[in-house]
Amino acid sequence: MRRAWYAEWTKLRTDVSNSWLVLGVIALTVAVGAAVAMTSRYDTTGCGGDPARLSLTGVMVGQVAVAIVAVLMVGNEYSTGMMHTTLTAIPQRLTVLFSKATVLTAVMLVAGTVSVLGSLLIGRLVESDRGFTEARGYTALSLADGPTLRASAGSVLYLILIGLLSLGLALVVRNSATAIGIVLALLFVFPILAQVVADPDWQRHLQQISPMTAGLAVQATVDVGKLPIGPWKGLGVLALWAVAALTAGGWLLRSRDA
């Protein structure tokens, strides 16, 4: 297993495009979160604004780069024929899957943590000037605050799970462009459908099963009871999507030729 981990880590770090994409995860997440935090303003007491969630808005954009990194870990090997070499060197195909998932998780844990901490730091620095003051019932963003800590840790886990979901789907379809298209459709089509559907119950159900909407519920620190699904339950829904994708990908990896 150690050889497999090292091989996957070597393939990931020696591809320059992967390094840029991982940096892109951090840059996009922090930049978008900073832009939202610096342009949002709340001047009314009890306005219902969620400073933690605003600061972490960039996760919604950074997840696209995460998905691309995960898909390319598989898609590039199939497109170049390297997957045949990989499976020749490591015949245990589930070992290949676990090693890819482990390396991806470790990389996204680091990138996600840096992204989230950077976003929160900027939010803490600017949001008091945007109306989020103690006089209006808001305290400065801090990991010592339970809901903020949950939103932060949950955002890191969210990015990891998006990566694992993307990895599994890439193993299923074995084509980078197709896999990225499917991942983006899963993430963004459900919220669009929820807006189009007129029935409130169906809207709620779509939000509860949507990988992105349900998963990002973990970022909420205000009016949590009004969410269509609870924070940790929502992240659990995304975890189920990721497990299903990895299970399907692992089964097909074992049953198909390289």
C-alpha positions in Angstrom: 0.0 0.0 0.0 2.9 2.4 0.8 4.3 1.9 -2.7 0.9 2.7 -4.2 0.5 5.9 -2.1 4.0 7.1 -3.1 3.3 6.4 -6.7 0.0 8.4 -6.7 1.7 11.2 -4.8 4.5 11.3 -7.3 2.1 11.4 -10.2 0.1 14.2 -8.6 3.0 16.4 -7.6 5.1 16.0 -10.8 2.2 17.2 -13.1 2.6 21.0 -13.2 -1.1 21.5 -14.0 -2.1 19.7 -10.8 0.1 22.1 -8.8 -1.6 25.1 -10.4 -5.0 23.6 -9.9 -4.4 23.0 -6.2 -3.2 26.6 -5.9 -6.3 27.6 -7.8 -8.5 25.9 -5.2 -6.9 28.2 -2.5 -6.9 31.3 -4.7 -10.4 31.0 -5.9 -11.8 30.2 -2.5 -10.1 33.0 -0.7 -10.6 35.6 -3.4 -14.3 35.0 -3.9 -14.9 34.8 -0.1 -13.0 38.1 0.3 -14.9 39.8 -2.5 -18.2 38.8 -1.0 -17.2 39.8 2.6 -16.0 43.2 1.4 -19.0 44.0 -0.7 -21.8 42.8 1.6 -23.3 45.3 4.0 -25.8 44.8 6.7 -27.0 48.0 8.5 -30.2 46.7 10.2 -30.2 45.0 13.6 -31.4 41.4 13.3 -31.0 41.4 9.5 -30.3 37.7 9.5 -27.0 37.9 7.7 -24.6 35.1 8.2 -21.0 36.4 8.4 -19.3 33.0 8.5 -21.2 31.7 5.5 -20.5 34.9 3.6 -16.8 34.6 4.2 -16.9 31.0 3.0 -18.8 31.7 -0.2 -15.6 31.0 -2.2 -15.9 27.3 -1.4 -18.7 27.2 -4.0 -16.2 28.3 -6.7 -13.2 26.5 -5.3 -15.0 23.2 -5.5 -14.8 23.4 -9.3 -11.0 23.3 -9.2 -11.2 20.4 -6.7 -13.4 18.4 -9.0 -11.0 19.0 -11.9 -8.0 17.9 -9.9 -9.8 14.7 -8.9 -11.0 13.9 -12.4 -7.6 14.4 -13.9 -6.1 11.9 -11.5 -8.0 9.3 -13.4 -8.8 10.8 -16.7 -5.2 11.6 -17.6 -4.2 8.0 -17.0 -6.9 6.6 -19.2 -6.2 9.1 -22.0 -2.5 8.5 -22.1 -2.6 4.7 -21.5 -0.8 5.0 -18.2 -3.6 3.3 -16.3 -2.5 0.0 -17.9 1.0 0.6 -16.5 -0.4 1.5 -13.1 -2.5 -1.7 -13.0 0.4 -3.8 -14.2 2.6 -2.4 -11.4 -0.2 -2.7 -8.8 -2.5 -5.6 -9.8 -4.7 -5.1 -6.7 -7.2 -2.6 -8.3 -8.9 -1.6 -5.0 -5.4 -0.7 -3.7 -5.1 1.7 -6.6 -8.5 3.2 -5.8 -7.7 3.6 -2.1 -4.3 5.1 -2.8 -5.7 7.7 -5.2 -8.5 8.5 -2.7 -6.0 8.8 0.2 -3.6 11.1 -1.6 -6.5 13.2 -2.9 -7.9 13.5 0.6 -4.6 14.5 2.1 -4.0 17.2 -0.6 -7.5 18.6 -0.3 -7.3 18.6 3.5 -4.3 20.9 3.3 -5.6 23.1 0.5 -9.1 23.2 2.0 -7.7 24.2 5.5 -5.6 27.0 4.0 -8.5 28.2 1.9 -11.0 28.2 4.8 -8.6 29.8 7.3 -7.6 32.5 4.8 -11.3 33.2 4.1 -12.2 33.5 7.7 -9.2 35.7 8.5 -10.2 38.2 5.8 -13.8 38.0 6.9 -12.8 38.8 10.5 -10.8 41.8 9.3 -13.4 43.4 7.1 -16.9 42.4 8.3 -17.0 44.7 11.3 -16.8 47.6 8.9 -19.6 46.1 6.8 -22.2 46.2 9.5 -21.5 43.0 11.4 -20.9 44.6 14.8 -21.5 43.6 18.4 -24.1 46.4 18.5 -26.2 44.5 15.9 -25.7 41.1 17.6 -22.6 39.8 15.8 -19.3 38.9 17.3 -16.0 38.7 15.4 -15.4 35.5 13.5 -13.5 33.0 15.7 -12.9 29.3 15.7 -13.6 29.4 19.4 -17.2 29.9 18.4 -18.9 26.5 18.0 -21.0 27.3 14.9 -18.1 29.0 13.2 -15.8 26.1 13.9 -18.5 23.7 12.5 -18.9 25.8 9.4 -15.1 25.9 8.9 -14.4 22.2 9.5 -17.5 21.3 7.5 -16.3 23.4 4.6 -12.9 21.5 4.5 -14.8 18.2 4.6 -17.1 19.4 1.9 -14.2 20.1 -0.5 -12.7 16.6 0.3 -16.0 14.9 -0.4 -16.4 16.8 -3.7 -13.0 15.5 -4.6 -13.9 11.9 -3.7 -17.2 12.2 -5.6 -15.4 13.4 -8.7 -12.8 10.7 -8.4 -15.4 8.0 -8.3 -17.3 9.4 -11.3 -14.1 9.7 -13.3 -13.5 6.0 -12.7 -17.0 5.3 -13.9 -16.9 7.2 -17.2 -13.0 7.2 -17.8 -13.1 10.4 -19.7 -12.1 13.7 -18.1 -14.5 16.1 -20.0 -17.5 13.8 -19.5 -16.7 13.3 -15.8 -16.3 17.1 -15.2 -19.6 17.7 -17.0 -21.4 15.2 -14.9 -19.9 16.5 -11.6 -20.9 20.1 -12.5 -24.4 19.0 -13.5 -24.8 17.2 -10.2 -23.7 20.2 -8.2 -25.6 23.0 -10.1 -28.6 21.4 -11.8 -30.4 20.4 -8.5 -30.4 24.0 -7.2 -31.7 25.3 -10.5 -34.5 22.7 -10.5 -35.4 23.7 -7.0 -35.9 27.2 -8.2 -38.0 26.2 -11.1 -40.3 23.8 -9.3 -43.3 25.6 -7.9 -44.3 23.1 -5.2 -42.6 24.0 -1.9 -42.4 20.4 -0.8 -40.6 19.3 -4.0 -38.3 22.3 -3.6 -37.4 21.2 -0.2 -36.9 17.6 -1.3 -34.6 18.7 -4.1 -32.5 20.8 -1.8 -32.3 17.9 0.7 -30.8 15.5 -1.9 -28.7 18.0 -3.8 -25.0 17.3 -3.2 -24.1 21.0 -3.2 -27.1 22.5 -1.4 -27.3 19.8 1.2 -23.5 19.8 1.7 -23.1 23.5 2.1 -25.8 23.6 4.8 -22.9 22.9 7.1 -21.7 26.5 6.6 -24.9 28.0 8.1 -24.5 29.6 11.5 -27.7 31.8 11.5 -31.3 30.5 11.3 -30.1 26.9 11.1 -33.6 25.7 12.0 -35.0 27.2 8.8 -32.7 25.1 6.5 -34.2 22.4 4.4 -31.7 20.0 6.0 -29.5 20.2 9.1 -25.8 21.0 8.7 -24.3 17.6 9.5 -27.2 15.7 7.9 -26.6 17.8 4.8 -22.9 16.9 4.8 -23.9 13.3 5.3 -26.0 13.5 2.1 -22.9 14.6 0.2 -20.9 11.8 1.8 -23.5 9.3 0.6 -23.1 10.6 -3.0 -19.3 10.3 -2.7 -19.5 6.7 -1.3 -21.9 5.7 -4.1 -19.6 7.2 -6.8 -16.5 5.5 -5.3 -18.3 2.2 -4.9 -19.5 2.3 -8.5 -16.0 3.4 -9.7 -14.3 0.7 -7.7 -16.6 -2.0 -9.0 -16.1 -1.0 -12.6 -12.3 -0.7 -12.0 -12.2 -4.3 -10.9 -14.6 -5.6 -13.6 -13.3 -3.8 -16.7 -10.1 -3.9 -18.7 -7.7 -1.0 -18.4 
